[in-house]
Amino acid sequence: MQKVGYSLIAAFTLPEKCWTDDYFIPREAAERAFLKKHPGNKTVEDYMESSKYEVELYAKYKQHYGYVFYIGKKT
C-alpha cells in the first residue's frame, strides 16, 4: 500500500456472522436462482462448484481464514 503512495488509515476483518448470515446464506439462494435461469450452462455450473469450495474452506478454517479490508489515503 505504501509502495504505491497510500498511507494506512485502518485495517479490519469482518465477524463470522457477516460471512455466514449476511454473505454465504443469501449468496446460496442467489446461486440457486441463477442456476435455474441458466440450466445446463457448464460455465455457470463450474463457477457454482468453485463457489461451494470457498464456503467449505471457510467452514473448515474460519479461525484461520478470512479477508482483511484496508482503508488507505493517497499521500
PDB file of N, CA, C and O in Angstrom:
ATOM      1  N   MET A   1       0.832  -1.173   0.000  1.00  0.00           N
ATOM      2  CA  MET A   1       0.000   0.000   0.000  1.00  0.00           C
ATOM      3  C   MET A   1       0.890   1.256   0.000  1.00  0.00           C
ATOM      4  O   MET A   1       0.670   2.200  -0.759  1.00  0.00           O
ATOM      5  N   GLN A   2       1.875   1.229   0.856  1.00  0.00           N
ATOM      6  CA  GLN A   2       2.768   2.385   0.943  1.00  0.00           C
ATOM      7  C   GLN A   2       3.622   2.521  -0.316  1.00  0.00           C
ATOM      8  O   GLN A   2       3.940   3.635  -0.732  1.00  0.00           O
ATOM      9  N   LYS A   3       3.993   1.391  -0.925  1.00  0.00           N
ATOM     10  CA  LYS A   3       4.811   1.433  -2.132  1.00  0.00           C
ATOM     11  C   LYS A   3       4.110   2.123  -3.294  1.00  0.00           C
ATOM     12  O   LYS A   3       4.768   2.652  -4.190  1.00  0.00           O
ATOM     13  N   VAL A   4       2.782   2.120  -3.286  1.00  0.00           N
ATOM     14  CA  VAL A   4       2.036   2.760  -4.374  1.00  0.00           C
ATOM     15  C   VAL A   4       1.443   4.109  -3.956  1.00  0.00           C
ATOM     16  O   VAL A   4       0.567   4.647  -4.633  1.00  0.00           O
ATOM     17  N   GLY A   5       1.934   4.653  -2.825  1.00  0.00           N
ATOM     18  CA  GLY A   5       1.587   6.016  -2.462  1.00  0.00           C
ATOM     19  C   GLY A   5       0.397   6.201  -1.542  1.00  0.00           C
ATOM     20  O   GLY A   5      -0.217   7.268  -1.537  1.00  0.00           O
ATOM     21  N   TYR A   6       0.062   5.189  -0.768  1.00  0.00           N
ATOM     22  CA  TYR A   6      -1.046   5.307   0.187  1.00  0.00           C
ATOM     23  C   TYR A   6      -0.540   5.106   1.599  1.00  0.00           C
ATOM     24  O   TYR A   6       0.390   4.333   1.831  1.00  0.00           O
ATOM     25  N   SER A   7      -1.152   5.803   2.542  1.00  0.00           N
ATOM     26  CA  SER A   7      -0.851   5.550   3.951  1.00  0.00           C
ATOM     27  C   SER A   7      -2.036   4.786   4.544  1.00  0.00           C
ATOM     28  O   SER A   7      -3.187   5.013   4.174  1.00  0.00           O
ATOM     29  N   LEU A   8      -1.733   3.889   5.457  1.00  0.00           N
ATOM     30  CA  LEU A   8      -2.753   3.058   6.079  1.00  0.00           C
ATOM     31  C   LEU A   8      -3.547   3.885   7.084  1.00  0.00           C
ATOM     32  O   LEU A   8      -2.980   4.493   7.991  1.00  0.00           O
ATOM     33  N   ILE A   9      -4.851   3.899   6.912  1.00  0.00           N
ATOM     34  CA  ILE A   9      -5.739   4.565   7.869  1.00  0.00           C
ATOM     35  C   ILE A   9      -6.294   3.531   8.843  1.00  0.00           C
ATOM     36  O   ILE A   9      -6.332   3.771  10.049  1.00  0.00           O
ATOM     37  N   ALA A  10      -6.724   2.380   8.324  1.00  0.00           N
ATOM     38  CA  ALA A  10      -7.277   1.326   9.178  1.00  0.00           C
ATOM     39  C   ALA A  10      -7.241  -0.002   8.429  1.00  0.00           C
ATOM     40  O   ALA A  10      -7.165  -0.046   7.201  1.00  0.00           O
ATOM     41  N   ALA A  11      -7.299  -1.083   9.208  1.00  0.00           N
ATOM     42  CA  ALA A  11      -7.422  -2.432   8.662  1.00  0.00           C
ATOM     43  C   ALA A  11      -8.367  -3.185   9.584  1.00  0.00           C
ATOM     44  O   ALA A  11      -8.300  -3.035  10.804  1.00  0.00           O
ATOM     45  N   PHE A  12      -9.243  -3.990   9.007  1.00  0.00           N
ATOM     46  CA  PHE A  12     -10.199  -4.714   9.838  1.00  0.00           C
ATOM     47  C   PHE A  12     -10.651  -5.995   9.146  1.00  0.00           C
ATOM     48  O   PHE A  12     -10.545  -6.142   7.928  1.00  0.00           O
ATOM     49  N   THR A  13     -11.153  -6.906   9.952  1.00  0.00           N
ATOM     50  CA  THR A  13     -11.786  -8.115   9.453  1.00  0.00           C
ATOM     51  C   THR A  13     -13.251  -8.056   9.839  1.00  0.00           C
ATOM     52  O   THR A  13     -13.635  -7.304  10.735  1.00  0.00           O
ATOM     53  N   LEU A  14     -14.065  -8.845   9.167  1.00  0.00           N
ATOM     54  CA  LEU A  14     -15.483  -8.901   9.490  1.00  0.00           C
ATOM     55  C   LEU A  14     -15.751 -10.065  10.434  1.00  0.00           C
ATOM     56  O   LEU A  14     -15.079 -11.093  10.351  1.00  0.00           O
ATOM     57  N   PRO A  15     -16.725  -9.918  11.331  1.00  0.00           N
ATOM     58  CA  PRO A  15     -17.067 -11.030  12.217  1.00  0.00           C
ATOM     59  C   PRO A  15     -17.677 -12.193  11.436  1.00  0.00           C
ATOM     60  O   PRO A  15     -18.175 -12.013  10.324  1.00  0.00           O
ATOM     61  N   GLU A  16     -17.634 -13.383  12.028  1.00  0.00           N
ATOM     62  CA  GLU A  16     -18.145 -14.586  11.381  1.00  0.00           C
ATOM     63  C   GLU A  16     -19.584 -14.418  10.903  1.00  0.00           C
ATOM     64  O   GLU A  16     -19.919 -14.868   9.807  1.00  0.00           O
ATOM     65  N   LYS A  17     -20.434 -13.785  11.692  1.00  0.00           N
ATOM     66  CA  LYS A  17     -21.843 -13.592  11.333  1.00  0.00           C
ATOM     67  C   LYS A  17     -21.988 -12.879   9.989  1.00  0.00           C
ATOM     68  O   LYS A  17     -22.884 -13.202   9.209  1.00  0.00           O
ATOM     69  N   CYS A  18     -21.133 -11.938   9.722  1.00  0.00           N
ATOM     70  CA  CYS A  18     -21.187 -11.223   8.442  1.00  0.00           C
ATOM     71  C   CYS A  18     -20.963 -12.171   7.277  1.00  0.00           C
ATOM     72  O   CYS A  18     -21.625 -12.063   6.244  1.00  0.00           O
ATOM     73  N   TRP A  19     -20.030 -13.100   7.444  1.00  0.00           N
ATOM     74  CA  TRP A  19     -19.745 -14.057   6.366  1.00  0.00           C
ATOM     75  C   TRP A  19     -20.861 -15.075   6.219  1.00  0.00           C
ATOM     76  O   TRP A  19     -21.308 -15.358   5.108  1.00  0.00           O
ATOM     77  N   THR A  20     -21.311 -15.627   7.341  1.00  0.00           N
ATOM     78  CA  THR A  20     -22.308 -16.691   7.261  1.00  0.00           C
ATOM     79  C   THR A  20     -23.699 -16.139   6.975  1.00  0.00           C
ATOM     80  O   THR A  20     -24.287 -16.448   5.938  1.00  0.00           O
ATOM     81  N   ASP A  21     -24.225 -15.333   7.879  1.00  0.00           N
ATOM     82  CA  ASP A  21     -25.621 -14.876   7.778  1.00  0.00           C
ATOM     83  C   ASP A  21     -25.845 -13.822   6.703  1.00  0.00           C
ATOM     84  O   ASP A  21     -26.904 -13.779   6.076  1.00  0.00           O
ATOM     85  N   ASP A  22     -24.856 -12.984   6.495  1.00  0.00           N
ATOM     86  CA  ASP A  22     -25.049 -11.843   5.589  1.00  0.00           C
ATOM     87  C   ASP A  22     -24.418 -12.028   4.213  1.00  0.00           C
ATOM     88  O   ASP A  22     -24.653 -11.221   3.312  1.00  0.00           O
ATOM     89  N   TYR A  23     -23.616 -13.087   4.040  1.00  0.00           N
ATOM     90  CA  TYR A  23     -22.981 -13.290   2.742  1.00  0.00           C
ATOM     91  C   TYR A  23     -23.243 -14.688   2.174  1.00  0.00           C
ATOM     92  O   TYR A  23     -23.858 -14.817   1.116  1.00  0.00           O
ATOM     93  N   PHE A  24     -22.781 -15.734   2.867  1.00  0.00           N
ATOM     94  CA  PHE A  24     -22.892 -17.075   2.310  1.00  0.00           C
ATOM     95  C   PHE A  24     -24.337 -17.548   2.164  1.00  0.00           C
ATOM     96  O   PHE A  24     -24.690 -18.115   1.129  1.00  0.00           O
ATOM     97  N   ILE A  25     -25.178 -17.332   3.170  1.00  0.00           N
ATOM     98  CA  ILE A  25     -26.567 -17.799   3.097  1.00  0.00           C
ATOM     99  C   ILE A  25     -27.334 -17.084   1.985  1.00  0.00           C
ATOM    100  O   ILE A  25     -27.956 -17.760   1.166  1.00  0.00           O
ATOM    101  N   PRO A  26     -27.320 -15.742   1.915  1.00  0.00           N
ATOM    102  CA  PRO A  26     -28.021 -15.090   0.794  1.00  0.00           C
ATOM    103  C   PRO A  26     -27.420 -15.440  -0.566  1.00  0.00           C
ATOM    104  O   PRO A  26     -28.142 -15.543  -1.558  1.00  0.00           O
ATOM    105  N   ARG A  27     -26.119 -15.620  -0.611  1.00  0.00           N
ATOM    106  CA  ARG A  27     -25.470 -15.969  -1.879  1.00  0.00           C
ATOM    107  C   ARG A  27     -25.934 -17.326  -2.381  1.00  0.00           C
ATOM    108  O   ARG A  27     -26.106 -17.518  -3.585  1.00  0.00           O
ATOM    109  N   GLU A  28     -26.137 -18.268  -1.471  1.00  0.00           N
ATOM    110  CA  GLU A  28     -26.610 -19.597  -1.861  1.00  0.00           C
ATOM    111  C   GLU A  28     -27.970 -19.508  -2.557  1.00  0.00           C
ATOM    112  O   GLU A  28     -28.189 -20.171  -3.570  1.00  0.00           O
ATOM    113  N   ALA A  29     -28.878 -18.699  -2.025  1.00  0.00           N
ATOM    114  CA  ALA A  29     -30.195 -18.530  -2.649  1.00  0.00           C
ATOM    115  C   ALA A  29     -30.061 -17.883  -4.026  1.00  0.00           C
ATOM    116  O   ALA A  29     -30.745 -18.279  -4.969  1.00  0.00           O
ATOM    117  N   ALA A  30     -29.193 -16.903  -4.142  1.00  0.00           N
ATOM    118  CA  ALA A  30     -28.983 -16.229  -5.424  1.00  0.00           C
ATOM    119  C   ALA A  30     -28.370 -17.192  -6.445  1.00  0.00           C
ATOM    120  O   ALA A  30     -28.714 -17.155  -7.626  1.00  0.00           O
ATOM    121  N   GLU A  31     -27.472 -18.043  -5.986  1.00  0.00           N
ATOM    122  CA  GLU A  31     -26.853 -19.018  -6.890  1.00  0.00           C
ATOM    123  C   GLU A  31     -27.876 -20.023  -7.400  1.00  0.00           C
ATOM    124  O   GLU A  31     -27.866 -20.376  -8.579  1.00  0.00           O
ATOM    125  N   ARG A  32     -28.762 -20.486  -6.516  1.00  0.00           N
ATOM    126  CA  ARG A  32     -29.811 -21.421  -6.959  1.00  0.00           C
ATOM    127  C   ARG A  32     -30.687 -20.786  -8.026  1.00  0.00           C
ATOM    128  O   ARG A  32     -31.032 -21.431  -9.016  1.00  0.00           O
ATOM    129  N   ALA A  33     -31.046 -19.532  -7.828  1.00  0.00           N
ATOM    130  CA  ALA A  33     -31.870 -18.818  -8.810  1.00  0.00           C
ATOM    131  C   ALA A  33     -31.112 -18.654 -10.128  1.00  0.00           C
ATOM    132  O   ALA A  33     -31.699 -18.792 -11.201  1.00  0.00           O
ATOM    133  N   PHE A  34     -29.826 -18.364 -10.052  1.00  0.00           N
ATOM    134  CA  PHE A  34     -29.012 -18.188 -11.254  1.00  0.00           C
ATOM    135  C   PHE A  34     -28.887 -19.493 -12.035  1.00  0.00           C
ATOM    136  O   PHE A  34     -28.962 -19.503 -13.263  1.00  0.00           O
ATOM    137  N   LEU A  35     -28.695 -20.597 -11.302  1.00  0.00           N
ATOM    138  CA  LEU A  35     -28.628 -21.912 -11.952  1.00  0.00           C
ATOM    139  C   LEU A  35     -29.955 -22.249 -12.630  1.00  0.00           C
ATOM    140  O   LEU A  35     -29.979 -22.821 -13.721  1.00  0.00           O
ATOM    141  N   LYS A  36     -31.045 -21.893 -11.981  1.00  0.00           N
ATOM    142  CA  LYS A  36     -32.378 -22.149 -12.556  1.00  0.00           C
ATOM    143  C   LYS A  36     -32.572 -21.342 -13.837  1.00  0.00           C
ATOM    144  O   LYS A  36     -33.207 -21.802 -14.786  1.00  0.00           O
ATOM    145  N   LYS A  37     -32.019 -20.136 -13.847  1.00  0.00           N
ATOM    146  CA  LYS A  37     -32.146 -19.253 -15.008  1.00  0.00           C
ATOM    147  C   LYS A  37     -31.268 -19.719 -16.168  1.00  0.00           C
ATOM    148  O   LYS A  37     -31.563 -19.431 -17.328  1.00  0.00           O
ATOM    149  N   HIS A  38     -30.185 -20.444 -15.853  1.00  0.00           N
ATOM    150  CA  HIS A  38     -29.227 -20.888 -16.874  1.00  0.00           C
ATOM    151  C   HIS A  38     -29.011 -22.404 -16.791  1.00  0.00           C
ATOM    152  O   HIS A  38     -27.891 -22.861 -16.563  1.00  0.00           O
ATOM    153  N   PRO A  39     -30.085 -23.179 -16.975  1.00  0.00           N
ATOM    154  CA  PRO A  39     -29.946 -24.634 -16.840  1.00  0.00           C
ATOM    155  C   PRO A  39     -29.009 -25.223 -17.898  1.00  0.00           C
ATOM    156  O   PRO A  39     -29.059 -24.858 -19.073  1.00  0.00           O
ATOM    157  N   GLY A  40     -28.153 -26.144 -17.444  1.00  0.00           N
ATOM    158  CA  GLY A  40     -27.263 -26.822 -18.371  1.00  0.00           C
ATOM    159  C   GLY A  40     -26.056 -26.023 -18.824  1.00  0.00           C
ATOM    160  O   GLY A  40     -25.269 -26.508 -19.638  1.00  0.00           O
ATOM    161  N   ASN A  41     -25.890 -24.797 -18.310  1.00  0.00           N
ATOM    162  CA  ASN A  41     -24.753 -23.970 -18.696  1.00  0.00           C
ATOM    163  C   ASN A  41     -23.533 -24.426 -17.892  1.00  0.00           C
ATOM    164  O   ASN A  41     -23.454 -24.201 -16.684  1.00  0.00           O
ATOM    165  N   LYS A  42     -22.601 -25.058 -18.563  1.00  0.00           N
ATOM    166  CA  LYS A  42     -21.430 -25.642 -17.904  1.00  0.00           C
ATOM    167  C   LYS A  42     -20.575 -24.584 -17.201  1.00  0.00           C
ATOM    168  O   LYS A  42     -20.039 -24.842 -16.123  1.00  0.00           O
ATOM    169  N   THR A  43     -20.445 -23.425 -17.787  1.00  0.00           N
ATOM    170  CA  THR A  43     -19.658 -22.356 -17.168  1.00  0.00           C
ATOM    171  C   THR A  43     -20.274 -21.929 -15.836  1.00  0.00           C
ATOM    172  O   THR A  43     -19.568 -21.752 -14.843  1.00  0.00           O
ATOM    173  N   VAL A  44     -21.583 -21.767 -15.828  1.00  0.00           N
ATOM    174  CA  VAL A  44     -22.290 -21.388 -14.598  1.00  0.00           C
ATOM    175  C   VAL A  44     -22.148 -22.503 -13.564  1.00  0.00           C
ATOM    176  O   VAL A  44     -21.867 -22.235 -12.396  1.00  0.00           O
ATOM    177  N   GLU A  45     -22.340 -23.744 -13.986  1.00  0.00           N
ATOM    178  CA  GLU A  45     -22.230 -24.866 -13.058  1.00  0.00           C
ATOM    179  C   GLU A  45     -20.830 -24.966 -12.463  1.00  0.00           C
ATOM    180  O   GLU A  45     -20.685 -25.212 -11.266  1.00  0.00           O
ATOM    181  N   ASP A  46     -19.802 -24.777 -13.281  1.00  0.00           N
ATOM    182  CA  ASP A  46     -18.421 -24.819 -12.790  1.00  0.00           C
ATOM    183  C   ASP A  46     -18.150 -23.699 -11.794  1.00  0.00           C
ATOM    184  O   ASP A  46     -17.489 -23.904 -10.775  1.00  0.00           O
ATOM    185  N   TYR A  47     -18.664 -22.524 -12.098  1.00  0.00           N
ATOM    186  CA  TYR A  47     -18.478 -21.396 -11.177  1.00  0.00           C
ATOM    187  C   TYR A  47     -19.141 -21.691  -9.837  1.00  0.00           C
ATOM    188  O   TYR A  47     -18.563 -21.426  -8.783  1.00  0.00           O
ATOM    189  N   MET A  48     -20.340 -22.233  -9.878  1.00  0.00           N
ATOM    190  CA  MET A  48     -21.068 -22.531  -8.646  1.00  0.00           C
ATOM    191  C   MET A  48     -20.329 -23.587  -7.820  1.00  0.00           C
ATOM    192  O   MET A  48     -20.322 -23.520  -6.591  1.00  0.00           O
ATOM    193  N   GLU A  49     -19.716 -24.546  -8.484  1.00  0.00           N
ATOM    194  CA  GLU A  49     -18.925 -25.554  -7.767  1.00  0.00           C
ATOM    195  C   GLU A  49     -17.738 -24.911  -7.059  1.00  0.00           C
ATOM    196  O   GLU A  49     -17.454 -25.228  -5.904  1.00  0.00           O
ATOM    197  N   SER A  50     -17.052 -24.018  -7.744  1.00  0.00           N
ATOM    198  CA  SER A  50     -15.905 -23.357  -7.116  1.00  0.00           C
ATOM    199  C   SER A  50     -16.363 -22.468  -5.968  1.00  0.00           C
ATOM    200  O   SER A  50     -15.648 -22.290  -4.982  1.00  0.00           O
ATOM    201  N   SER A  51     -17.542 -21.921  -6.106  1.00  0.00           N
ATOM    202  CA  SER A  51     -18.116 -21.086  -5.054  1.00  0.00           C
ATOM    203  C   SER A  51     -18.399 -21.919  -3.802  1.00  0.00           C
ATOM    204  O   SER A  51     -18.167 -21.460  -2.684  1.00  0.00           O
ATOM    205  N   LYS A  52     -18.898 -23.139  -3.989  1.00  0.00           N
ATOM    206  CA  LYS A  52     -19.157 -24.029  -2.855  1.00  0.00           C
ATOM    207  C   LYS A  52     -17.859 -24.352  -2.126  1.00  0.00           C
ATOM    208  O   LYS A  52     -17.844 -24.472  -0.901  1.00  0.00           O
ATOM    209  N   TYR A  53     -16.779 -24.492  -2.870  1.00  0.00           N
ATOM    210  CA  TYR A  53     -15.488 -24.791  -2.267  1.00  0.00           C
ATOM    211  C   TYR A  53     -15.055 -23.675  -1.316  1.00  0.00           C
ATOM    212  O   TYR A  53     -14.497 -23.943  -0.252  1.00  0.00           O
ATOM    213  N   GLU A  54     -15.313 -22.433  -1.697  1.00  0.00           N
ATOM    214  CA  GLU A  54     -14.985 -21.305  -0.820  1.00  0.00           C
ATOM    215  C   GLU A  54     -15.739 -21.409   0.494  1.00  0.00           C
ATOM    216  O   GLU A  54     -15.169 -21.165   1.558  1.00  0.00           O
ATOM    217  N   VAL A  55     -17.015 -21.768   0.433  1.00  0.00           N
ATOM    218  CA  VAL A  55     -17.835 -21.913   1.642  1.00  0.00           C
ATOM    219  C   VAL A  55     -17.291 -23.045   2.511  1.00  0.00           C
ATOM    220  O   VAL A  55     -17.208 -22.911   3.732  1.00  0.00           O
ATOM    221  N   GLU A  56     -16.921 -24.160   1.880  1.00  0.00           N
ATOM    222  CA  GLU A  56     -16.357 -25.289   2.617  1.00  0.00           C
ATOM    223  C   GLU A  56     -15.053 -24.902   3.316  1.00  0.00           C
ATOM    224  O   GLU A  56     -14.835 -25.253   4.476  1.00  0.00           O
ATOM    225  N   LEU A  57     -14.195 -24.181   2.607  1.00  0.00           N
ATOM    226  CA  LEU A  57     -12.944 -23.733   3.214  1.00  0.00           C
ATOM    227  C   LEU A  57     -13.202 -22.833   4.409  1.00  0.00           C
ATOM    228  O   LEU A  57     -12.550 -22.960   5.446  1.00  0.00           O
ATOM    229  N   TYR A  58     -14.151 -21.926   4.261  1.00  0.00           N
ATOM    230  CA  TYR A  58     -14.459 -21.024   5.372  1.00  0.00           C
ATOM    231  C   TYR A  58     -14.981 -21.809   6.570  1.00  0.00           C
ATOM    232  O   TYR A  58     -14.557 -21.566   7.700  1.00  0.00           O
ATOM    233  N   ALA A  59     -15.898 -22.748   6.333  1.00  0.00           N
ATOM    234  CA  ALA A  59     -16.459 -23.536   7.431  1.00  0.00           C
ATOM    235  C   ALA A  59     -15.365 -24.325   8.157  1.00  0.00           C
ATOM    236  O   ALA A  59     -15.377 -24.437   9.382  1.00  0.00           O
ATOM    237  N   LYS A  60     -14.438 -24.859   7.398  1.00  0.00           N
ATOM    238  CA  LYS A  60     -13.393 -25.694   7.983  1.00  0.00           C
ATOM    239  C   LYS A  60     -12.288 -24.881   8.675  1.00  0.00           C
ATOM    240  O   LYS A  60     -11.783 -25.279   9.725  1.00  0.00           O
ATOM    241  N   TYR A  61     -11.921 -23.745   8.080  1.00  0.00           N
ATOM    242  CA  TYR A  61     -10.761 -22.991   8.563  1.00  0.00           C
ATOM    243  C   TYR A  61     -11.083 -21.578   9.025  1.00  0.00           C
ATOM    244  O   TYR A  61     -10.196 -20.724   9.047  1.00  0.00           O
ATOM    245  N   LYS A  62     -12.326 -21.314   9.393  1.00  0.00           N
ATOM    246  CA  LYS A  62     -12.718 -19.927   9.681  1.00  0.00           C
ATOM    247  C   LYS A  62     -11.891 -19.259  10.779  1.00  0.00           C
ATOM    248  O   LYS A  62     -11.764 -18.035  10.791  1.00  0.00           O
ATOM    249  N   GLN A  63     -11.336 -20.033  11.688  1.00  0.00           N
ATOM    250  CA  GLN A  63     -10.496 -19.409  12.709  1.00  0.00           C
ATOM    251  C   GLN A  63      -9.143 -18.969  12.154  1.00  0.00           C
ATOM    252  O   GLN A  63      -8.417 -18.216  12.803  1.00  0.00           O
ATOM    253  N   HIS A  64      -8.803 -19.443  10.947  1.00  0.00           N
ATOM    254  CA  HIS A  64      -7.529 -19.091  10.321  1.00  0.00           C
ATOM    255  C   HIS A  64      -7.708 -18.428   8.959  1.00  0.00           C
ATOM    256  O   HIS A  64      -6.727 -18.000   8.351  1.00  0.00           O
ATOM    257  N   TYR A  65      -8.930 -18.336   8.476  1.00  0.00           N
ATOM    258  CA  TYR A  65      -9.202 -17.964   7.090  1.00  0.00           C
ATOM    259  C   TYR A  65     -10.097 -16.737   7.055  1.00  0.00           C
ATOM    260  O   TYR A  65     -11.040 -16.636   7.840  1.00  0.00           O
ATOM    261  N   GLY A  66      -9.823 -15.829   6.178  1.00  0.00           N
ATOM    262  CA  GLY A  66     -10.680 -14.666   6.035  1.00  0.00           C
ATOM    263  C   GLY A  66     -10.032 -13.628   5.146  1.00  0.00           C
ATOM    264  O   GLY A  66      -9.034 -13.885   4.472  1.00  0.00           O
ATOM    265  N   TYR A  67     -10.610 -12.481   5.162  1.00  0.00           N
ATOM    266  CA  TYR A  67     -10.125 -11.368   4.365  1.00  0.00           C
ATOM    267  C   TYR A  67      -9.865 -10.197   5.295  1.00  0.00           C
ATOM    268  O   TYR A  67     -10.566 -10.011   6.289  1.00  0.00           O
ATOM    269  N   VAL A  68      -8.863  -9.419   4.967  1.00  0.00           N
ATOM    270  CA  VAL A  68      -8.596  -8.188   5.695  1.00  0.00           C
ATOM    271  C   VAL A  68      -8.913  -7.043   4.748  1.00  0.00           C
ATOM    272  O   VAL A  68      -8.486  -7.043   3.594  1.00  0.00           O
ATOM    273  N   PHE A  69      -9.656  -6.079   5.238  1.00  0.00           N
ATOM    274  CA  PHE A  69     -10.006  -4.905   4.453  1.00  0.00           C
ATOM    275  C   PHE A  69      -9.135  -3.744   4.927  1.00  0.00           C
ATOM    276  O   PHE A  69      -8.963  -3.514   6.125  1.00  0.00           O
ATOM    277  N   TYR A  70      -8.601  -3.034   3.966  1.00  0.00           N
ATOM    278  CA  TYR A  70      -7.699  -1.921   4.276  1.00  0.00           C
ATOM    279  C   TYR A  70      -8.313  -0.624   3.795  1.00  0.00           C
ATOM    280  O   TYR A  70      -8.918  -0.567   2.724  1.00  0.00           O
ATOM    281  N   ILE A  71      -8.152   0.410   4.592  1.00  0.00           N
ATOM    282  CA  ILE A  71      -8.559   1.754   4.189  1.00  0.00           C
ATOM    283  C   ILE A  71      -7.281   2.577   4.131  1.00  0.00           C
ATOM    284  O   ILE A  71      -6.522   2.661   5.097  1.00  0.00           O
ATOM    285  N   GLY A  72      -7.069   3.172   2.981  1.00  0.00           N
ATOM    286  CA  GLY A  72      -5.860   3.952   2.790  1.00  0.00           C
ATOM    287  C   GLY A  72      -6.180   5.342   2.289  1.00  0.00           C
ATOM    288  O   GLY A  72      -7.279   5.616   1.806  1.00  0.00           O
ATOM    289  N   LYS A  73      -5.204   6.204   2.414  1.00  0.00           N
ATOM    290  CA  LYS A  73      -5.339   7.583   1.943  1.00  0.00           C
ATOM    291  C   LYS A  73      -4.153   7.894   1.047  1.00  0.00           C
ATOM    292  O   LYS A  73      -3.003   7.635   1.402  1.00  0.00           O
ATOM    293  N   LYS A  74      -4.446   8.450  -0.116  1.00  0.00           N
ATOM    294  CA  LYS A  74      -3.390   8.821  -1.046  1.00  0.00           C
ATOM    295  C   LYS A  74      -2.512   9.889  -0.389  1.00  0.00           C
ATOM    296  O   LYS A  74      -3.003  10.898   0.117  1.00  0.00           O
ATOM    297  N   THR A  75      -1.189   9.634  -0.413  1.00  0.00           N
ATOM    298  CA  THR A  75      -0.292  10.600   0.237  1.00  0.00           C
ATOM    299  C   THR A  75       0.332  11.521  -0.777  1.00  0.00           C
ATOM    300  O   THR A  75       1.115  12.399  -0.414  1.00  0.00           O
TER     301      THR A  75
END
